[in-house]
């Protein structure tokens, strides 16, 4: 439930704030986040930079998790 909420709540927040015709593919995600961050005024750019760094960290950690599980599955298949 926590994992599902972690994926769905940010998407729901974006869909509630940004008009649907302004959201497109993967490039639209950061465009939508930038639109939402306009409420922070001058801090919006800093918030966007922080979000980009966190997004990169999430991608690396997800990739590492997939690499670990694929190695384990291969090791289990070899037994």
N, C-alpha and C positions, 0 to 999 in steps of 0.2 A: 504494500500500500504506500509506503514511504517513497519507494522508487518511482511508482506511477505518478504520485503527486509531484515529485521533483521534476518530472518531464512535463506533466500536463498543466500545472499551475502557471508557470511562466508563459506558456503558449496561450493559455486562456487570458492572462493579463494583457498580452499584446493584442489579441483579437478583440478585447473589449475596448481598448484605447485607440487603436489605429484603424481607420476605415479599410475594409476588405480590399478595395480596388488599389490600395497603395502597398499591399503585401504581395511580394513575388518571391518564389523560390528561396534558395539559401542566402542569396545576396540581400533579399528583403528582410531577413531576420535582423541583421545589424542596422538596416535602415529603420525598421520598426523600433528597435531599441533606442536608436538615436532620437526618434520622434518622441518616445516616452520620456527620455532623459531631458527633454527641453524644459520640463518642470523644475529642474535643478538650476536653471539660469546659467551663470558663468561656470558652475561646477560640472556642467553637462559633458564637456570635452574630457575632463579628468575621469569622470565616471565611465565614459565610453572607453578610454584607455584601460582602465582597471578591468572592465568587462571583457575586453579583448584578451588581456593577459590571462584572466581566469578561464576564458573559453579555450585558449591554447593549452593551458594546464589540464583542463578536463579532457580535451582530445588526446593528449599524450597519455594520461592515466588510463583512459578507456582503451587505447591501443595497447598499452602494456598489459592490461588485464586480458585482452583477447590473445595476446602472444603467450601469456602464461597458461591460459586454459588450453590453447591449441597444442602446446608442448606436452601438457599433462594428458590430454586425450590421446596423443600419439604414443606416449609412453604406456598408457593403459592398453592401447590396441596392440602393442608389441608383446605384451605379456602373454 
